[in-house]
């Protein structure tokens, strides 16, 4: 079991050994969305700030080769958020990144289920809090036909709260005040967003070094977070919150002002709670940035391409008031007998010029050699290059 010093539990050898006992064991999960309804798909699209009609308009979707509305690939976060962090009660959870692998699109009215497990637990030591644990997990999503939709491999860092607060690694990150010129730059970035849509992006016309048009997200405000939390995470309220608090007392944050309990999600909305856990202010979820990068890539690739893989690691905090630009560039091209691929380097960069997330994406594009082949429905392991 965990033991407590100061306010919150600390990591012990016994607690880590107990957490290791469930590696590979299927976990019970609380799914938020189980059906990709019209409202659920649209809600997620709005929650990540996308205006791509492929993921928003039924009329537009009926005119594509899918023949219907489909969901953003990262819509699956709203089915299972991939935060796989069982046991280690009272040890804080920080989302570190996801490797996504997709096999087919989520279509309107698909029913989705998942199988979830911890795959490894790795002890770490770092500046943020000293001793900590990285929990690696896997979510396998399937539809009503028992067809695989995607696999998400996630990483969640478990950090003792007292040690993180005492070390104050991010204490010097101040809330940003924008000049009029900087606010204009953000507005211009929104205006410059390009949705490729039905215009085919051919593999032959895509060169190494080509940059994608950035998508801007920010300045991050309460409406952005409320839309994402309620549409993607869901929350426990009133009696349900009370019952959870009784079952898992170590997971609860005790509000010193009101003398009441609250959940760790409060750190996404309240500066004081975030600071209790070692953060400078209220912040995003981490995997929002994975979804923002996906939005940038799907804007660039267009309707006639398929996003096979997205591997993004979260590298720096994003707090209220920060702005992120999702960016990318082509770094590799190759072909197989049946498909043509590009690999992109992708990242998020904030208004300070800091990289807050980085990774890679693999996309199959139409090519003129195989222009009639519905390549996006092929599950081809050679996309790994």
ABEGO torsion letter per residue (X at the ends): XBBBBEABBBBBAAAAAAAAAABGBBBBBBBABABBBAAAAAAAAAAAGBABAAAABAAAAAABAAGBBBBBAAAAAAABAGBBBBEGBGBBBBBAEBBBBBABBBBBGBBBBBBBBBABBBBBBBAAAEBBBBBBBBBBBBBAAGBBABBBBBBBBBBBAAAAAAAGAAAABBBBBBBAAAAAAAAAAAAABBBAEABBBBAAABBBGBBBBBBBBOBBBAAAAAAAAAAAAEBBBEAAAAAAAAABAAABBBBAAAGBBBBAAAAAABAAAAAAAGBABBBBAGAAAAAAAAAAAAAAAEAABBBABBBBBBABBBBBGBBBBBBBBBABBBBBAABBBBBBBBBBBBAAGBBABBEBBBBBBBBAAAAABBAAABBBAAAAX
